[in-house]
Each structure stands twice: as C-alpha cells, then as structure tokens.
Amino acid sequence: MPQETHPAIVWFRYDLRLHDQDALAYAIEQGHEILPVFIWAPDEESPWEPGGASRWWLHHALADLDTQLRDYGSRLIIRTGQSTQAELQKLIKETGAKSIFWNRRYEPAGIKRDSRIKSALKEQNLNVQSFNATLLYDPTKIKNKSGTPFKVFTPFWKHLRTVDLPKERPVDLDSLKSVKKFPKSLPLESLNLLPRISWDHGWLEMWQPQRENLLTRLRDFGKNQAASYEDQRDFPAIDGTSQLSPAFHFGQIGPREAFQHIRKQGKHDPALETGVLRQLYWREFANHLLFHFPHTSEAPLRPEYQSFPWQEDPSFLRAWQRGETGYPIVDAGMRQLWQTGWMHNRVRMIVASVLVKHLLQHWMEGAKWFWDTLVDANLANNTFGWQWTAGCGADAAPYFRVFNPIMQGEKFDPQGKYIKKFLPELEKLPKKYIHQPWELGALELRGLGVTLDKDYPSPIIPHPEGRQRALDAFAELKKRNTA
Ligand SMILES: Cc1cc2nc3c(=O)[nH]c(=O)nc-3n(C[C@H](O)[C@H](O)[C@H](O)COP(=O)(O)OP(=O)(O)OC[C@H]3O[C@@H](n4cnc5c(N)ncnc54)[C@H](O)[C@@H]3O)c2cc1C
C-alpha cells in the first residue's frame, strides 16, 4: 500500500456510510491519513435546501456516522458556513491536506458547486478526485443508440440489464489511519437540524435512522417481503415495500450494496428483477433524467406544458396539505406524511393526482410540500414523481388519465385499514362507505360518530366535476399550443 505523508480530506455529502464508499476506499488505498469532513452550507442548495423532515434525518445520520468513525479511531469534523469552498480552504490551511476526495452528486446545485470547487482546488495544485458511489451507473456513460439520454424507462431498463452490474467497492477500514491531530469540529447540535417545535414524535416511532438498523431492515425485507413485493407493493395497509428510501437518499446504504444483497438473499429469483430491483432502476432513471435535464426541478420536461392553465387557489392547497379534501384515501396519505415523514408510493400517486388534476394546483406546489415533509425528499425522485403525475415529464402518465380517488381507495385499501389508521374519526364506518362517507345519510353517519363537515369534510370537489376540470384544462392546453 502506498504511504502518503499528507492528510486527505474525505468530504462526506449524501454518502453517509463507511461501506462501499469509493472516496473513502480510495483515500485508504493510497495510504493517506484521513480527515472525514461534513460541511453544512444549505444556502448553496437553493432553492432546494433540505426541508424540515429531511434535516431531522440528516442530524441522526451524521451522529451515527461519527459513532461509526470513532470505532476506527477517527471522527467526523463538522463545519458550517455560507460557502463550502471557503470552509474547505480553511481546513486545508489548518491541516496541510493536499488531497480532497468526494463522491459526486448529480443534482443541478450540487454539480455547479462541485465543479467550481474542483477547478479552484486544482488550480492550487491539490489532488482532487471524485467518484460515483450514489448511483449504479455514472449518467455520462449511459446513452441510447443515437447517443442521447434515455427519456423512456423501459428501453433504459432493458439497456442497463445488458450492462454488467457494478460491484460493491470494498473499504479496508482496518487500515484507516487518522490524522495525528484533528482540527476543531462544531457540535452537531449547532447545525440546528432538529425541528424547533416538536414535530418529530411520529418520526421517532417509525424510524431508526442509524445504518445498523437500516441494514436490519434491508435484511428483513430481503428475507420476508422481497419475494412477494410485486403482489403487495400497491397496498398501503401492508408492510410490503422496503421503506429504505431515506437510507438511499442519504447514502447510508448504497444502491450497489442493496441490489446485490437483495439478489443474493433471494437466491437470484427472476421475480426480484421485475419486482423491487426494478424500482432501483426507477431511482436510477429519475437521477439520470435530472442530470441530463437539470431545468426539470423547476420546469416541465415537455415544454408544451409550460402554458398549462393552472388555477392557483390557496384554500385548495391548504386543504390538501392538511388532509382535509374529503377523499379518505387522500387525507389518510397526507396525514401519514405529516405524522411519519413518509407516504406509501401508491398513495403518493393518488394524492399528487388529486392536487394537479381535480384541484388544478401547480405540481411545484405539491413538490415543495413533499420536499419539506418527507424524510426521503430527493430532488430527482420527487421531480420525477410529480412530473409523471402531472403528465409533463418523461414517460409520464397521459394527462387525460385522471385517477378516481374513490376507486383507487376501494382497489388498494379494500378494508379501509390504512384509512382508519390515519383517520381515526372514520374508525366506525363500514368498508362499503369508508371511501365515500358522504354516501351515507346524515343520521346513519351520526350514529357512527361522524357529522359531515364537522368531524370530517365533504369532498372538496365532487369527483365527476374534478375529472371534468382536468379534462377541460387539458383541452385548453392543447388549444394554447396550437394557436
Ligand atoms: C409524487 C411523488 C413524489 C415522490 N417523491 C419522492 C422523493 O422525494 N424521494 C424518494 O425517494 N422517492 C419519491 N417518490 C418515489 C416513491 O414513492 C418512493 O421512492 C417510495 O415510495 C419509497 O418507499 P420504499 O423505500 O418503500 O420503496 P420500495 O418500493 O421499497 O423501492 C425501493 C427503492 O426504489 C426507489 N424507488 C421506488 N419507487 C420509485 C419511483 N417511483 N421513482 C424513483 N425511485 C423509486 C426508492 O429509492 C426506493 O427506496 C415519489 C413518488 C411520487 C409519485
């Protein structure tokens, strides 16, 4: 192993793990003394600086990373400031580091900032290296036959299945050498990542954001749920999906590790490839899209949707955010989001559809609310999910296909178990009416403890009307684009 005399900074970002971590592996392989660093500079992420729920997770992930590093005689150095570059320069000066290694980020603000930093550090003749540890494949390397990025999922997926799956990168942690003297670190608490008003009790009940617990979840999922994923994934009352999205977002588990683990544990069952492993390709697809089309976090991928006739209405938006639309499956989803920082994928699709179609609120309003309230808020996946639903993104559902929130509820929560968990006020309703309480007479409803518009709202807009509004808006869009 080469022996470097100068320390190397390993700059941690959304790769908060010691395993399968390319930048760290490389620094150890080169024999450097290592200085693990995290810099909090949220202004540089603008306009998508991490939201409240995401900051909460980040706090715990950083605390856990520090604990893991201490097991190897190291520790996490935390700094904050308006400029990451300035903070890195200070650390370089304080420690005499001549090398800086990191794993690449692929969203617009991260790319811009990292490129600027890379050029500046290279000009100072420092050894700067970046790696891919966040995605299965580097987006610059994956193109279709015409040499352009894929815009449709199925060919993207088929193509990647013909390419070798990248292997995990071993990290020889036993050879990790720490710097002789650690520079000063800020206490994690000083970053103020935890919510000021106590909003997190439901999160604490649902999540254990430490890597060891997340690995246990991965193993349990691989053992008990992965094989039946395809049959169960759409039913929000069933614990049928991995719930590992925040772990992937913060890089506490990398996609190569998850992929290989699930494949191996499932004894290479082909059903896994078209089940949960396919979802990891959706994550890959969303990230590649945002990399190639960085404007899409704020604007539709399909430019004709720029002139969509949204009808801004703060009262609609507020009712949706609070889970007071009168559609039980939507309201249960929005309450799940508020209480736990997470929402089941099927329900994400339903609530998003009602916001952009029935209520004609701009998809960005929904994306922003999710951004602040999801522990797994991820720019690529969130942008992709919202644009898919609004019909303006890659491979999107056609705009004229309008989800019926009553039928979606009946199909995917037939017993109303999910609804009753998050809307206890509807606890006594029989399953026949749980998806449309207003169909029961006022007297009968009162017998079940519900007075409409007092205990639970009537539908914010009746479904046929909502559907018609969406179709009219779509017709208007077509007219605007042909005028
Ligand atoms: C409107 C909308 C907004 C969304 N916003 C986000 C977001 O901010 N962050 C986020 O991680 N996901 C987002 N998703 C995608 C998806 O809902 C979540 O990834 C999934 O529900 C997470 O649960 P899980 O970990 O149990 O997923 P699993 O079903 O166990 O899937 C495993 C992993 O695959 C990835 N994945 C699964 N489905 C998708 C998908 N449709 N698109 C991209 N990746 C996927 C995730 O990383 C997930 O953890 C959004 C979807 C919609 C419709």
The ligand as an SDF file (V2000), in Angstrom:
LIG
                    3D

 53 58  0  0  0  0  0  0  0  0999 V2000
  -45.4270   12.4610   -6.3820 C   0  0  0  0  0  0  0  0  0  0  0  0
  -44.2840   11.5620   -5.9560 C   0  0  0  0  0  0  0  0  0  0  0  0
  -43.2060   12.0840   -5.2400 C   0  0  0  0  0  0  0  0  0  0  0  0
  -42.1410   11.2560   -4.8510 C   0  0  0  0  0  0  0  0  0  0  0  0
  -41.1060   11.8090   -4.1390 N   0  0  0  0  0  0  0  0  0  0  0  0
  -40.0520   11.0220   -3.7730 C   0  0  0  0  0  0  0  0  0  0  0  0
  -38.9580   11.5570   -3.0390 C   0  0  0  0  0  0  0  0  0  0  0  0
  -38.8900   12.7540   -2.7440 O   0  0  0  0  0  0  0  0  0  0  0  0
  -37.9690   10.7060   -2.6500 N   0  0  0  0  0  0  0  0  0  0  0  0
  -37.9750    9.3650   -2.9830 C   0  0  0  0  0  0  0  0  0  0  0  0
  -37.0450    8.6360   -2.6160 O   0  0  0  0  0  0  0  0  0  0  0  0
  -38.9840    8.8560   -3.7110 N   0  0  0  0  0  0  0  0  0  0  0  0
  -40.0140    9.6220   -4.1090 C   0  0  0  0  0  0  0  0  0  0  0  0
  -41.0570    9.0670   -4.8220 N   0  0  0  0  0  0  0  0  0  0  0  0
  -40.9440    7.6670   -5.3000 C   0  0  0  0  0  0  0  0  0  0  0  0
  -41.5120    6.5870   -4.3780 C   0  0  0  0  0  0  0  0  0  0  0  0
  -42.7930    6.9330   -3.9570 O   0  0  0  0  0  0  0  0  0  0  0  0
  -40.6260    6.3240   -3.1510 C   0  0  0  0  0  0  0  0  0  0  0  0
  -39.2770    6.1250   -3.5520 O   0  0  0  0  0  0  0  0  0  0  0  0
  -41.0850    5.0650   -2.4110 C   0  0  0  0  0  0  0  0  0  0  0  0
  -42.4270    5.1970   -2.0110 O   0  0  0  0  0  0  0  0  0  0  0  0
  -40.2030    4.8470   -1.2110 C   0  0  0  0  0  0  0  0  0  0  0  0
  -40.6500    3.7600   -0.4790 O   0  0  0  0  0  0  0  0  0  0  0  0
  -39.7980    2.4390   -0.3530 P   0  0  0  0  0  0  0  0  0  0  0  0
  -38.4110    2.7720    0.0820 O   0  0  0  0  0  0  0  0  0  0  0  0
  -40.5650    1.5100    0.4970 O   0  0  0  0  0  0  0  0  0  0  0  0
  -39.7360    1.9430   -1.8460 O   0  0  0  0  0  0  0  0  0  0  0  0
  -39.5580    0.4720   -2.4490 P   0  0  0  0  0  0  0  0  0  0  0  0
  -40.8160    0.1480   -3.1460 O   0  0  0  0  0  0  0  0  0  0  0  0
  -39.0660   -0.4900   -1.4440 O   0  0  0  0  0  0  0  0  0  0  0  0
  -38.4580    0.6910   -3.5850 O   0  0  0  0  0  0  0  0  0  0  0  0
  -37.0570    0.5930   -3.3000 C   0  0  0  0  0  0  0  0  0  0  0  0
  -36.3820    1.8920   -3.6790 C   0  0  0  0  0  0  0  0  0  0  0  0
  -36.5160    2.1480   -5.0770 O   0  0  0  0  0  0  0  0  0  0  0  0
  -36.6430    3.5520   -5.3020 C   0  0  0  0  0  0  0  0  0  0  0  0
  -37.9590    3.8270   -5.9050 N   0  0  0  0  0  0  0  0  0  0  0  0
  -39.1040    3.1660   -5.6960 C   0  0  0  0  0  0  0  0  0  0  0  0
  -40.1050    3.7050   -6.4330 N   0  0  0  0  0  0  0  0  0  0  0  0
  -39.5540    4.7290   -7.1140 C   0  0  0  0  0  0  0  0  0  0  0  0
  -40.0650    5.6720   -8.0420 C   0  0  0  0  0  0  0  0  0  0  0  0
  -41.3490    5.6490   -8.4510 N   0  0  0  0  0  0  0  0  0  0  0  0
  -39.2340    6.6080   -8.5390 N   0  0  0  0  0  0  0  0  0  0  0  0
  -37.9280    6.6400   -8.1660 C   0  0  0  0  0  0  0  0  0  0  0  0
  -37.3880    5.7610   -7.2860 N   0  0  0  0  0  0  0  0  0  0  0  0
  -38.1880    4.8180   -6.7700 C   0  0  0  0  0  0  0  0  0  0  0  0
  -36.5400    4.2310   -3.9410 C   0  0  0  0  0  0  0  0  0  0  0  0
  -35.2040    4.6280   -3.7330 O   0  0  0  0  0  0  0  0  0  0  0  0
  -36.9520    3.1260   -3.0060 C   0  0  0  0  0  0  0  0  0  0  0  0
  -36.4780    3.2760   -1.6980 O   0  0  0  0  0  0  0  0  0  0  0  0
  -42.1420    9.8740   -5.2160 C   0  0  0  0  0  0  0  0  0  0  0  0
  -43.2320    9.3600   -5.9250 C   0  0  0  0  0  0  0  0  0  0  0  0
  -44.2980   10.1850   -6.2860 C   0  0  0  0  0  0  0  0  0  0  0  0
  -45.4580    9.5990   -7.0500 C   0  0  0  0  0  0  0  0  0  0  0  0
  1  2  1  0
  2  3  1  0
  2 52  2  0
  3  4  2  0
  4  5  1  0
  4 50  1  0
  5  6  2  0
  6  7  1  0
  6 13  1  0
  7  8  2  0
  7  9  1  0
  9 10  1  0
 10 11  2  0
 10 12  1  0
 12 13  2  0
 13 14  1  0
 14 15  1  0
 14 50  1  0
 15 16  1  0
 16 17  1  0
 16 18  1  0
 18 19  1  0
 18 20  1  0
 20 21  1  0
 20 22  1  0
 22 23  1  0
 23 24  1  0
 24 25  2  0
 24 26  1  0
 24 27  1  0
 27 28  1  0
 28 29  2  0
 28 30  1  0
 28 31  1  0
 31 32  1  0
 32 33  1  0
 33 34  1  0
 33 48  1  0
 34 35  1  0
 35 36  1  0
 35 46  1  0
 36 37  1  0
 36 45  1  0
 37 38  2  0
 38 39  1  0
 39 40  1  0
 39 45  2  0
 40 41  1  0
 40 42  2  0
 42 43  1  0
 43 44  2  0
 44 45  1  0
 46 47  1  0
 46 48  1  0
 48 49  1  0
 50 51  2  0
 51 52  1  0
 52 53  1  0
M  END
$$$$
